Amino acid sequence: MPTIIVEGPPMTDPDKKRSLVREMSESASRAFGLPVEAMVVLIHENQPDNVGVGGVLLADRRRPPA
């Protein structure tokens, strides 16, 4: 079974999660030529204080200058 892992910020809207899982599964199904039921999608939600880009935490990049 193909497994798709999505790393990103927290998603608070369950409908958006459903849409993401459905669309990713359908796309992978077409690409692999396998039934959509064979697709596994894992959503890893990361808080901004747990992600760094360019040596800076995302939480710090969003803060207005003091």
MARBA-3410 file (N, C-alpha, C, O; in Angstrom, 1 decimal):
66
0.8,-1.2,0.0,0.0,0.0,0.0,0.9,1.2,0.0,1.7,1.4,0.9 ~ 0.7,2.1,-1.0,1.4,3.4,-0.9,1.0,4.2,0.3,-0.2,4.3,0.6 ~ 2.0,4.8,0.9,1.7,5.7,2.0,2.2,7.1,1.7,3.3,7.3,1.3 ~ 1.3,8.1,1.9,1.6,9.5,1.7,1.7,10.1,3.1,0.7,10.0,3.9 ~ 2.8,10.8,3.4,2.9,11.5,4.6,3.0,13.0,4.3,3.8,13.5,3.6
2.0,13.7,5.0,1.9,15.2,4.8,2.4,15.8,6.1,1.8,15.6,7.1 ~ 3.4,16.6,6.0,3.9,17.4,7.1,3.5,18.8,6.9,3.8,19.4,5.9 ~ 2.9,19.4,7.9,2.5,20.8,7.8,1.9,21.4,9.1,2.0,20.8,10.1 ~ 1.4,22.6,9.0,0.9,23.3,10.2,-0.4,22.6,10.6,-1.0,21.9,9.8 ~ -0.9,22.9,11.8,-2.1,22.3,12.2,-3.3,22.8,11.3,-3.3,23.9,10.9
-4.2,21.8,11.1,-5.4,22.1,10.3,-6.6,22.0,11.3,-6.8,20.9,11.8 ~ -7.3,23.1,11.5,-8.4,23.0,12.5,-9.7,22.6,11.8,-10.7,22.3,12.5 ~ -9.8,22.7,10.5,-11.1,22.4,9.8,-11.1,21.0,9.4,-10.4,20.6,8.4 ~ -11.9,20.1,10.0,-12.0,18.7,9.6,-12.4,18.5,8.1,-11.9,17.5,7.5 ~ -13.2,19.4,7.6,-13.6,19.3,6.2,-12.4,19.5,5.2,-12.2,18.8,4.2
-11.5,20.4,5.6,-10.2,20.6,4.8,-9.3,19.3,4.9,-8.7,19.0,3.9 ~ -9.3,18.7,6.1,-8.5,17.5,6.2,-9.1,16.4,5.3,-8.4,15.7,4.6 ~ -10.4,16.2,5.3,-11.1,15.2,4.5,-10.8,15.5,3.0,-10.5,14.5,2.3 ~ -10.9,16.7,2.6,-10.6,17.1,1.2,-9.1,16.8,0.9,-8.9,16.2,-0.2 ~ -8.2,17.1,1.7,-6.8,16.8,1.5,-6.6,15.3,1.3,-5.9,14.9,0.4
-7.1,14.5,2.2,-6.9,13.1,2.2,-7.6,12.5,0.9,-7.0,11.7,0.2 ~ -8.8,12.9,0.6,-9.4,12.5,-0.6,-8.7,12.8,-1.9,-8.4,11.9,-2.7 ~ -8.2,14.0,-2.0,-7.5,14.5,-3.2,-6.2,13.8,-3.4,-5.8,13.4,-4.5 ~ -5.4,13.7,-2.2,-4.1,13.0,-2.3,-4.3,11.6,-2.7,-3.6,11.0,-3.5 ~ -5.3,10.9,-2.1,-5.6,9.5,-2.4,-6.0,9.3,-3.8,-5.5,8.4,-4.5
-6.8,10.1,-4.3,-7.3,10.0,-5.7,-6.1,10.2,-6.7,-6.0,9.5,-7.7 ~ -5.3,11.2,-6.4,-4.1,11.5,-7.3,-3.1,10.3,-7.3,-2.6,9.9,-8.3 ~ -2.8,9.8,-6.1,-1.9,8.7,-6.0,-2.5,7.4,-6.6,-1.7,6.7,-7.2 ~ -3.8,7.2,-6.5,-4.4,6.1,-7.1,-4.2,6.1,-8.6,-3.9,5.1,-9.3 ~ -4.4,7.3,-9.2,-4.2,7.4,-10.7,-2.7,7.2,-11.0,-2.4,6.5,-12.0
-1.8,7.8,-10.2,-0.4,7.6,-10.5,0.1,6.2,-10.4,0.9,5.7,-11.2 ~ -0.3,5.5,-9.4,0.1,4.1,-9.2,-0.7,3.1,-9.9,-0.3,1.9,-10.1 ~ -1.9,3.5,-10.4,-2.7,2.5,-11.1,-3.3,1.5,-10.1,-3.6,0.4,-10.5 ~ -3.5,1.9,-8.9,-4.1,1.1,-7.8,-5.4,1.7,-7.3,-5.6,2.9,-7.5 ~ -6.2,0.9,-6.7,-7.5,1.4,-6.2,-7.3,2.4,-5.1,-6.3,2.3,-4.3
-8.1,3.4,-5.0,-8.0,4.5,-4.0,-8.0,3.8,-2.6,-7.4,4.4,-1.6 ~ -8.7,2.7,-2.4,-8.7,2.1,-1.1,-7.4,1.6,-0.6,-7.2,1.3,0.5 ~ -6.4,1.5,-1.5,-5.1,1.0,-1.2,-4.2,2.1,-0.7,-3.1,1.9,-0.2 ~ -4.6,3.4,-0.8,-3.8,4.5,-0.4,-3.9,4.8,1.1,-5.0,4.7,1.7 ~ -2.8,5.1,1.7,-2.8,5.5,3.2,-2.2,6.9,3.2,-1.2,7.2,2.7
-2.9,7.8,3.9,-2.5,9.2,4.1,-2.3,9.4,5.5,-3.3,9.3,6.3 ~ -1.1,9.9,5.9,-0.9,10.3,7.3,-0.6,11.8,7.4,0.2,12.3,6.6 ~ -1.3,12.5,8.2,-1.2,13.9,8.4,-0.4,14.1,9.7,-0.9,13.8,10.8 ~ 0.8,14.7,9.6,1.6,15.1,10.8,1.5,16.6,10.9,2.0,17.3,10.1 ~ 0.8,17.0,12.0,0.7,18.5,12.2,1.8,19.0,13.1,2.0,18.4,14.2
2.4,20.0,12.7,3.6,20.5,13.4,3.3,22.0,13.9,2.9,22.8,13.1 ~ 3.5,22.2,15.2,3.4,23.5,15.7,4.5,24.4,15.2,5.6,23.9,15.0 ~ 4.3,25.7,15.0,5.4,26.6,14.5,6.6,26.6,15.4,7.7,26.9,14.9 ~ 6.4,26.3,16.7,7.6,26.3,17.6,8.4,25.0,17.5,9.4,24.8,18.2 ~ 8.0,24.1,16.6,8.7,22.8,16.4,9.3,22.7,15.0,9.7,21.7,14.6
9.2,23.8,14.2,9.7,23.8,12.9,10.7,25.0,12.7,10.3,26.1,13.0 ~ 11.8,24.7,12.1,12.8,25.8,11.8,13.1,25.8,10.3,13.2,24.8,9.7 ~ 13.2,27.0,9.8,13.5,27.3,8.4,14.6,28.3,8.4,14.5,29.4,8.9 ~ 15.7,28.0,7.7,16.8,28.9,7.6,17.4,29.2,9.0,17.9,30.3,9.2 ~ 17.4,28.3,9.9,17.9,28.5,11.2,17.1,29.3,12.2,17.5,29.6,13.3
15.8,29.5,11.8,14.9,30.3,12.7,13.6,29.5,12.8,13.1,29.0,11.9 ~ 13.1,29.5,14.1,11.8,28.8,14.3,10.7,29.6,13.6,10.7,30.8,13.5 ~ 9.8,28.9,13.0,8.6,29.6,12.4,7.9,30.5,13.3,7.4,31.5,13.0 ~ 7.8,30.0,14.6,7.1,30.8,15.6,7.8,32.2,15.7,7.1,33.2,16.0 ~ 9.1,32.2,15.6,9.9,33.5,15.7,9.7,34.3,14.5,9.8,35.6,14.6
9.6,33.7,13.3,9.5,34.5,12.1,8.2,35.2,12.0,8.1,36.2,11.3 ~ 7.1,34.7,12.7,5.8,35.3,12.6,5.6,36.4,13.6,4.7,37.2,13.5 ~ 6.5,36.5,14.6,6.4,37.5,15.6,6.8,38.9,15.0,7.8,39.0,14.3 ~ 6.0,39.9,15.4,6.4,41.3,14.9,7.6,41.7,15.6,7.8,41.3,16.8 ~ 8.4,42.6,15.0,9.6,43.0,15.7,9.3,43.8,16.9,8.3,44.5,17.0
10.1,43.7,17.9,9.9,44.3,19.2,10.5,45.7,19.2,10.4,46.5,20.2
END
